[in-house]
Amino acid sequence: MSSAGDFLDGDDFFLELSSQGPQETSTLGTVDASEAVRQVEEGEAGEDEEFVTPAELLAEMKQAWMNECGSPACLLPHRFDVVDLLQEQLTEIERAIGEAANKDKPSISMHQMEIARVQYMMNDYMRRRLHKIEEHARLVLREHANREAIGQRPLLSEREVTFARGFASAETRLFQSAFLGKLPAALQKIPVPALNLAHTRCFAKVLKDDVEGVSVADLSDPTQEVLVDLQKDTIHCMSYAPLREHIENDKILLM
């Protein structure tokens, strides 16, 4: 395996680190990262388990970030499995930089700037999710519970659930002391309206071949809809609602 100083001489530290071979901190299944992490923790991962390289982790993080930025007020299922593993990789890279013999190399500054860019992306991803939780705390908690009940991917991480419950509780106490407590008991309820995404548009790039049966409005008759198949690598401006399932399945990239 290359030394820390060797990979710090490269132009792309994620690609250089990937070339050193599979690493325990970046073990991921090919389908579900959280499942692969569980297998590693329980010792179920075999020697032939496929690994996701740091460069691939970065690509997954970038896609999750772009989709979260491009989606409207609604949240997408969390990807903190990727966030946590990528943070481990950044820690390893920062450790390698700290152990480098010659800290005056230009490559050191380049890697530090790249680390800052990746850290910004991760922080912005978490910040945007927290903002959406603050805007619709009760709604996201209800949707999270509904998804868990039917076995879908969880909307929130455990940390986000704790934050959302605390925020909703604090908001309820504020409303109760400010005005709800002065109303009749029958009116002391906080409504939880659903988001109306019917007219929300987005720019979307198709990443996979099997994006089929997407419902779009029939331009010749606004009361009707037609089903269309979206070709890979094409870009569309269309309604967000029929794309949400494909976005959650990593078949669509919001732009």
C-alpha positions as CSV (number, residue, x, y, z in Angstrom):
1,M,0.0,0.0,0.0
2,S,1.2,3.5,-0.8
3,S,2.4,5.7,2.0
4,A,0.5,8.8,3.1
5,G,3.1,11.0,1.5
6,D,2.8,9.1,-1.8
7,F,-0.9,9.8,-2.3
8,L,-0.6,13.4,-1.2
9,D,1.5,14.0,-4.3
10,G,-1.5,13.3,-6.6
11,D,-3.9,15.7,-8.1
12,D,-7.1,14.1,-6.8
13,F,-6.8,12.7,-3.3
14,F,-10.0,10.7,-3.6
15,L,-8.8,8.9,-6.7
16,E,-5.3,8.4,-5.2
17,L,-6.8,7.0,-2.0
18,S,-9.0,4.7,-4.0
19,S,-6.0,3.3,-5.9
20,Q,-4.6,2.0,-2.6
21,G,-7.3,-0.7,-2.6
22,P,-10.4,-1.4,-0.5
23,Q,-10.5,0.1,3.0
24,E,-12.4,-1.0,6.0
25,T,-13.9,2.4,6.6
26,S,-15.4,2.5,3.1
27,T,-17.1,-0.9,3.1
28,L,-20.5,-0.6,1.4
29,G,-22.9,-2.9,-0.2
30,T,-23.7,-2.4,-3.9
31,V,-27.3,-1.7,-3.1
32,D,-27.8,-0.4,0.4
33,A,-24.9,1.3,2.3
34,S,-26.5,1.0,5.7
35,E,-27.1,-2.8,5.3
36,A,-23.4,-3.2,4.3
37,V,-22.3,-1.3,7.4
38,R,-24.5,-3.6,9.6
39,Q,-22.9,-6.6,8.0
40,V,-19.5,-5.3,8.7
41,E,-20.4,-4.6,12.3
42,E,-21.8,-8.1,12.8
43,G,-19.0,-9.8,10.9
44,E,-21.3,-11.0,8.1
45,A,-19.3,-9.4,5.2
46,G,-17.3,-12.0,3.3
47,E,-13.9,-11.7,1.6
48,D,-15.6,-11.3,-1.8
49,E,-17.8,-8.4,-0.5
50,E,-17.7,-5.5,-3.0
51,F,-16.2,-2.2,-1.8
52,V,-17.1,1.4,-2.6
53,T,-14.0,3.5,-3.1
54,P,-13.7,7.0,-1.6
55,A,-14.2,8.5,-5.0
56,E,-17.5,6.6,-5.4
57,L,-18.5,7.7,-1.9
58,L,-18.0,11.3,-3.0
59,A,-20.1,10.7,-6.1
60,E,-23.0,9.3,-4.0
61,M,-22.7,12.3,-1.6
62,K,-22.7,14.8,-4.4
63,Q,-25.9,13.2,-5.9
64,A,-27.6,13.1,-2.5
65,W,-26.7,16.8,-2.0
66,M,-27.8,17.9,-5.4
67,N,-31.1,16.1,-5.1
68,E,-31.8,17.6,-1.7
69,C,-30.9,21.1,-3.0
70,G,-33.2,20.6,-6.0
71,S,-36.2,19.1,-4.3
72,P,-38.9,21.4,-3.0
73,A,-39.8,21.7,0.7
74,C,-40.3,17.9,1.1
75,L,-37.4,15.8,2.4
76,L,-35.8,12.9,0.6
77,P,-34.8,9.7,2.5
78,H,-31.6,10.5,4.5
79,R,-28.2,9.4,3.3
80,F,-26.3,9.7,6.6
81,D,-24.8,6.3,5.9
82,V,-22.8,8.0,3.1
83,V,-22.1,11.1,5.2
84,D,-20.7,9.2,8.1
85,L,-18.4,7.0,5.9
86,L,-17.2,10.0,3.9
87,Q,-16.4,11.8,7.2
88,E,-14.3,8.9,8.2
89,Q,-12.4,9.2,4.9
90,L,-11.9,12.9,5.4
91,T,-10.5,12.2,8.9
92,E,-8.1,9.7,7.5
93,I,-6.9,12.1,4.8
94,E,-6.5,14.9,7.4
95,R,-4.4,12.5,9.5
96,A,-2.3,11.7,6.5
97,I,-1.7,15.4,5.8
98,G,-0.7,15.9,9.4
99,E,1.9,13.1,9.1
100,A,3.3,14.3,5.8
101,A,7.1,15.0,6.1
102,N,7.0,18.0,3.8
103,K,4.0,20.2,4.5
104,D,5.2,22.9,2.1
105,K,4.3,20.9,-1.0
106,P,1.7,22.5,-3.3
107,S,-0.3,19.3,-3.2
108,I,-0.9,19.7,0.5
109,S,-2.7,23.0,0.0
110,M,-4.7,21.5,-2.9
111,H,-5.8,18.6,-0.8
112,Q,-6.8,20.9,2.1
113,M,-8.9,23.0,-0.3
114,E,-10.6,19.9,-1.6
115,I,-11.3,18.7,1.9
116,A,-12.9,22.1,2.6
117,R,-15.1,21.8,-0.5
118,V,-16.2,18.3,0.4
119,Q,-16.9,19.4,4.0
120,Y,-19.0,22.3,2.7
121,M,-21.1,20.0,0.6
122,M,-21.7,17.7,3.6
123,N,-22.5,20.6,5.9
124,D,-24.9,22.2,3.4
125,Y,-26.6,18.9,2.9
126,M,-27.3,18.6,6.6
127,R,-28.2,22.3,6.9
128,R,-30.8,22.1,4.2
129,R,-32.4,19.1,5.7
130,L,-32.6,20.8,9.1
131,H,-34.2,23.8,7.5
132,K,-36.9,21.6,5.9
133,I,-37.4,19.9,9.2
134,E,-37.9,23.2,11.0
135,E,-40.4,24.3,8.3
136,H,-42.5,21.1,8.5
137,A,-41.5,19.3,11.7
138,R,-44.8,17.5,12.4
139,L,-45.3,16.6,8.7
140,V,-41.9,15.0,8.3
141,L,-42.3,13.1,11.6
142,R,-45.7,11.8,10.4
143,E,-44.3,10.8,7.0
144,H,-41.3,9.2,8.6
145,A,-43.6,7.1,10.8
146,N,-45.8,6.1,7.8
147,R,-42.7,5.0,5.7
148,E,-41.4,2.9,8.6
149,A,-44.8,1.3,9.0
150,I,-44.8,0.0,5.4
151,G,-41.1,-0.9,5.3
152,Q,-39.9,1.9,3.1
153,R,-36.5,3.6,3.4
154,P,-36.6,5.9,6.5
155,L,-37.0,9.6,5.8
156,L,-35.0,10.7,8.9
157,S,-31.9,9.5,10.6
158,E,-32.1,8.9,14.4
159,R,-30.4,12.2,15.0
160,E,-33.0,14.0,12.8
161,V,-35.9,12.3,14.6
162,T,-34.6,13.5,17.9
163,F,-34.2,17.1,16.6
164,A,-37.6,17.1,14.9
165,R,-39.4,15.9,18.0
166,G,-37.6,18.5,20.2
167,F,-38.3,21.3,17.7
168,A,-42.0,20.3,17.4
169,S,-42.3,20.1,21.2
170,A,-40.7,23.5,21.7
171,E,-42.9,25.0,19.0
172,T,-46.0,23.6,20.6
173,R,-45.1,25.1,24.0
174,L,-44.5,28.4,22.4
175,F,-47.8,28.4,20.6
176,Q,-49.6,27.2,23.7
177,S,-48.2,30.1,25.9
178,A,-48.6,32.7,23.1
179,F,-52.2,32.1,22.0
180,L,-53.4,28.5,21.9
181,G,-54.0,28.5,25.7
182,K,-56.4,31.3,25.3
183,L,-58.6,29.5,22.8
184,P,-61.3,26.9,23.5
185,A,-60.0,23.4,24.0
186,A,-61.5,22.2,20.7
187,L,-59.4,24.8,18.9
188,Q,-56.1,24.1,20.6
189,K,-54.8,21.9,17.8
190,I,-51.9,22.7,15.4
191,P,-52.9,21.7,11.9
192,V,-50.5,19.6,9.8
193,P,-51.2,20.4,6.2
194,A,-49.8,18.2,3.4
195,L,-47.5,19.7,0.9
196,N,-49.0,20.5,-2.5
197,L,-46.5,19.5,-5.1
198,A,-48.9,19.4,-8.0
199,H,-47.5,22.5,-9.7
200,T,-43.8,22.2,-8.6
201,R,-41.4,21.9,-11.5
202,C,-37.8,20.8,-11.5
203,F,-35.0,20.1,-13.9
204,A,-34.1,16.4,-13.9
205,K,-31.4,14.3,-15.6
206,V,-32.1,10.6,-16.1
207,L,-29.3,8.4,-14.8
208,K,-30.7,4.9,-15.5
209,D,-32.4,3.1,-18.4
210,D,-35.5,1.9,-16.5
211,V,-37.3,5.2,-15.8
212,E,-40.6,4.1,-17.3
213,G,-44.3,5.0,-16.9
214,V,-43.8,8.6,-15.7
215,S,-47.0,10.5,-15.5
216,V,-47.1,13.9,-17.2
217,A,-49.9,16.2,-18.2
218,D,-51.4,15.9,-21.6
219,L,-50.9,19.3,-23.3
220,S,-53.9,18.7,-25.5
221,D,-56.2,18.1,-22.6
222,P,-55.1,19.5,-19.2
223,T,-57.5,17.2,-17.4
224,Q,-55.8,14.1,-18.7
225,E,-52.3,12.5,-18.1
226,V,-50.1,10.4,-20.3
227,L,-47.3,7.9,-19.3
228,V,-43.9,8.4,-20.9
229,D,-40.6,6.6,-20.7
230,L,-37.6,8.8,-20.0
231,Q,-34.4,7.9,-21.9
232,K,-31.0,7.7,-20.1
233,D,-28.9,10.9,-20.1
234,T,-31.8,13.1,-21.2
235,I,-32.7,16.3,-19.3
236,H,-36.3,17.3,-18.7
237,C,-38.2,20.2,-17.0
238,M,-41.3,18.6,-15.6
239,S,-43.4,18.2,-12.5
240,Y,-41.6,17.0,-9.4
241,A,-44.3,14.7,-7.9
242,P,-44.2,11.8,-10.5
243,L,-40.4,11.9,-10.3
244,R,-40.1,11.5,-6.5
245,E,-40.0,7.7,-6.5
246,H,-37.3,7.6,-9.1
247,I,-35.3,10.3,-7.3
248,E,-35.4,8.2,-4.1
249,N,-34.2,5.1,-6.1
250,D,-31.2,7.1,-7.5
251,K,-32.5,7.0,-11.0
252,I,-32.9,10.8,-11.4
253,L,-30.5,13.7,-10.6
254,L,-32.1,17.1,-9.9
255,M,-30.2,20.0,-11.4
